[in-house]
Amino acid sequence: MVRIGVIGCGYWGPNHIRIFNQLPNSKVIICADISEDRLNSIKNIFHTIEVTKNYKEILKRNDIDAVCIATPTNSHYSLTKEVLENKKHVLCEKPLALKIEECEELKVISQKNK
């Protein structure tokens, strides 16, 4: 079972949560968003998922194997880098970053951390 944390519960985040929870070998454990309204909406739909306004809570948890990033594009690079540095698998919405150099750096970090 792959245990997933989702960062970003706006337009696409709830779709990612729904799909991951429909797959037989994955389960969303926790999601993060800065909007209290979005977190409340997630809790109303997905009763067992924990919610937080601080995405760093997802990164420090040992029971999270992978993180899905569904945030605005300008945050993709920094969040993906932080997830990889915490040695978690990551699925980031496209584009991965705004500069090719950032994508190359993320590739190096991911290879280093396997």
C-alpha positions in Angstrom: 0.0 0.0 0.0 1.4 3.4 -1.0 0.5 6.0 1.6 0.1 9.4 0.0 0.0 13.0 1.2 -1.5 15.7 -1.1 -0.3 19.3 -1.1 -2.9 21.6 -2.6 -6.7 21.0 -2.5 -7.9 23.6 -5.0 -9.1 22.6 -8.5 -7.1 19.4 -9.1 -6.3 18.3 -5.6 -9.7 16.7 -4.8 -9.5 14.8 -8.1 -6.1 13.4 -7.2 -7.4 12.4 -3.8 -10.4 10.6 -5.3 -8.3 8.7 -7.9 -5.6 7.6 -5.4 -8.3 6.4 -3.1 -10.0 4.4 -5.8 -6.8 2.5 -6.7 -6.3 -0.8 -4.9 -2.8 -0.1 -3.8 -2.8 3.5 -2.6 -4.5 5.6 0.0 -4.4 9.3 0.8 -3.6 9.7 4.5 -3.3 13.5 4.8 -3.7 16.6 2.6 -2.6 20.2 3.1 -3.9 23.6 1.9 -3.7 27.1 3.1 -7.4 27.6 2.8 -9.5 26.4 5.7 -12.6 26.3 3.4 -10.9 23.9 1.1 -9.8 21.7 4.0 -13.3 21.6 5.3 -14.6 20.6 1.9 -12.1 17.7 1.8 -13.2 16.6 5.3 -16.8 16.6 4.2 -16.1 14.5 1.1 -13.3 12.2 2.4 -14.1 11.7 6.1 -11.0 9.6 7.0 -8.3 11.9 5.6 -6.4 14.1 7.9 -6.0 17.8 7.0 -3.5 20.5 7.8 -2.7 24.0 6.8 1.1 23.3 7.1 2.4 21.1 4.3 5.6 20.4 6.3 3.6 18.1 8.5 3.3 15.8 5.6 7.0 15.8 4.9 8.0 14.9 8.4 5.7 11.9 8.7 7.1 8.4 8.5 3.8 6.9 7.4 3.8 8.9 4.1 5.5 7.2 1.2 4.7 9.7 -1.6 3.5 13.2 -2.0 1.3 14.6 -4.8 1.8 18.3 -5.5 -1.3 20.1 -6.8 -0.4 23.7 -6.2 0.1 26.8 -8.4 3.0 26.4 -10.9 5.3 28.9 -9.3 5.5 26.7 -6.2 6.2 23.4 -8.0 10.0 23.6 -8.0 10.5 24.5 -4.3 7.9 22.0 -3.1 9.2 19.2 -5.2 12.7 19.9 -4.1 11.7 19.8 -0.5 9.7 16.5 -0.9 12.7 14.9 -2.7 15.1 16.1 0.0 12.8 14.4 2.6 13.3 11.1 0.6 9.7 10.7 -0.5 8.4 9.9 -3.9 6.7 12.8 -5.6 4.1 13.3 -8.3 4.0 16.9 -9.4 1.5 18.4 -11.8 3.0 19.9 -14.9 5.0 21.9 -15.5 7.5 20.5 -13.0 9.3 23.9 -12.8 9.6 27.2 -14.7 13.2 26.8 -15.7 15.1 23.9 -17.3 17.9 24.3 -14.8 15.4 23.7 -11.9 14.2 20.5 -13.6 17.8 19.3 -14.0 18.5 20.0 -10.3 15.4 18.0 -9.3 16.5 15.1 -11.5 19.9 15.1 -9.7 18.3 15.1 -6.3 15.8 12.4 -7.2 18.7 10.2 -8.5 20.8 10.8 -5.4 17.9 9.9 -3.1 16.7 7.0 -5.3 
